[in-house]
């Protein structure tokens, strides 16, 4: 499903070249549950951004479902992301002026899904994350755990095969964090390929496969 070969990502900071990713090769099969752990600045988020097609590698090759994706145009990348990848982030990235239901609906509006189908899928998604009674609440009326549940529902509304979570519990209390990880794991049991970026060994240790990254290298 995900095939990275000799990926490098470098940044120029003044006269210094920073190697955020240094010759990374990685294969992730459909349905896997993988954690990526490492200290701050190790390259975890850069790796996630490359896999998510939010950033292009400086060198190397990336195949997604057998398709080369490193040379696609911005429009093509957006289409591949929309159809294949869901994202969950530490700080939720919800739109403050929209309700929970409207935030979940937004990817379908951008994809041109018909209004009737949008309403049905949003109702189902709210039920799946146990937020039926919060559909019309705006983000400032929701707890951290509820915000992350909305973010997960939004990430999954286009039925992607891959779910990428960057520190999904980092902004939550321990109980809410446990509930969010269990929700992500339930999606994995349904066949979604799950990749969790975390610095928390307790969270990372739950994955069936664990990857350690330091100084841009997988060790």
N, C-alpha and C positions, 0 to 999 in steps of 0.2 A: 504493500500500500504506500508507505513512505520510504523512499530510498535516497539517502544523501551519500554522495561520494566525493571525498576530498574537498569538503566545503571550507573555504576561508572567508572571513569577513574582517576587513581592516578599515580603520578610520584614521584620518590624519588630524592630529591635534598639535597645531603649531608645526614644529619640525619633527615631532615624534610620530611614529607609526604605531598605532595600537592594534594588536591582533585580538579582536573580540572572539573570533572562532579560528582555530588553527588546525587545519587538516582533519576535519570531523567527517567520519564515515559512520552511518547509522541506518539500520533497517528496522522498521516497525510494521508488524503484520496487522491485518484487519482483526479487530476485536481485542487487541492487546490493552493492558493496563500498565502504563509506564510512568514512573516518577523520575524527574531530573532534579538532582540536588547538587549544591555547591555553595561556597561563600559568596557574599556580595561582590559583584564585579567579575565573577567567574565565567560569564558568558551564557548563563541560563536563559535570560530573557532574549538575548540576541538569537540564540538557537530557536526559541519559540517563534520569534518574529520571522525568521527565515522559513520555518516550516509553515507558518500561517500565511506566507506570501505577502507579509507586510513590509518585508525588507528583502533585497536581492543580495545574494552572496557576491563577494569580489572574485572568487574563483570556485570551481567545482561544478558538480551537476546534481540536480534534484529531479527525481521522478516521482510523480504523484499518480497512483493507480496506473503506472506504466507510461505516463505522459510526461515528457520533458516540460518543465514549467519555469526554467530560469530565464528564458528569452521571450516570454509572452509580453504583449502590450499591457498597458494599465487597464484597459477595458476588459481584456481577456483574463487578466489576473483577478479582477473584481468578480467576474462571472464564475471562475473556478472556486474562489473563496466562498461565494454565496451558495454554491451548489454542494460544496464538500466539507466546509470547515465551520465549526461554531467556536466562539471565544467566551471565556469567563475571566474577568480581571479582578484584581484585589479591590479596586475602588469603584466597581460596578459599572460606571460610565452610562448611567441612565440619563434620559433627558428630563430635567427637573420639572418642566411645565406640562409634561404628559403623565397620564395615569399609568398604573401598572399595566392595564390591558393595552393601552396605546403604545407603551414602550415595547411590549411583546409583539404587537402588530406591525411595527415599523419595518422590519426586514421584508415582510410580505408586500407591503405597499411599494417598496423600492423594487421588488421583483415582479410587480404587476399582477399579483394574485387577486382574484375577484373578491369583492366585499363579502359576499355570503360565506365563501370558504374561509376568509380571514376570521370572521366572527366565530365560526365553528371551531377553527383550530385554536384560537385564543382561549375560548371557553375550556377546551380540552386541556390546553397547556396549564391554565390556572389551576384546574383540578389536579393535574399531575404533580404540581409543586405545592399543593394544599393552600392555595391563596384565593379560592373562589370568593371569599368575603372581603377581599382587598382589591378587587378589580378596579375600582374607581378611586382608589387612594393614590395620591402623588408621592414621589420619593421621600419628601420631607415628613410624610405621615407614616412611614414604614421603619421598622427596626433594621439593623444591619443584616440579620439573617434573612428577613423578608426581602430586602433589596437584592441580596445575592440570589434568592430563589427566582425573583423576577428576571435577573440577568441570565440565569440558567435557562429559564423558559424561553427568553428571547433568543439565546444561543441555539436552542434546539428547534425553533419553530419552523425552520426550513428543512428539517430532518437531515442534518448533515451526518456523514459517516464518521467524522472525526471531531472530537471535542478537546480543545486546548484550554487548560486552566492555569493562569499565572498567579501564584500565591492566592488561591481562592478563599482561604481562611485567614489570611494575614490581617484583615481588618475587623475580625469578629471575635467575640468571646468564645471560650472553649466549648461550651455546649452548642452554640450556633454553628461553630466550625465543624464539630462532629456531625451535626445534622446535614450540613452542606456536603461533606465528604461522602456520607452515606447516600445522599441523593445522587451524586456523581457516580458512585459505584453501582447504584441501581441501573443507571443508564448504560454503564459498561456491560452489566449482565444481560442487557437487552441487545447487545451487539455493537454498541458504539465504541469506537477506538478512543481511549482516554489517555491523555498525556497531562500530567500535573507537574508544574514547576513549583518547587518549594525549598525553603531553607530549614523547614521543620522536620527533623528525623522521624518524629512520630507519624506525621502525615505521609512522608515519603516512604516509610517502611511498610505502609499498607499495600503498596502496589505489588503486583506479581513480578514485575521486572524493575530493577533500580539502576539508574545511570548516574554516575558521579562525573561532574565536570569542574575542572580547575584550570585557570589561566587559558581558557578557550579550548582545552583539550579534554576529550573523554578518557577517563582513566579506569 
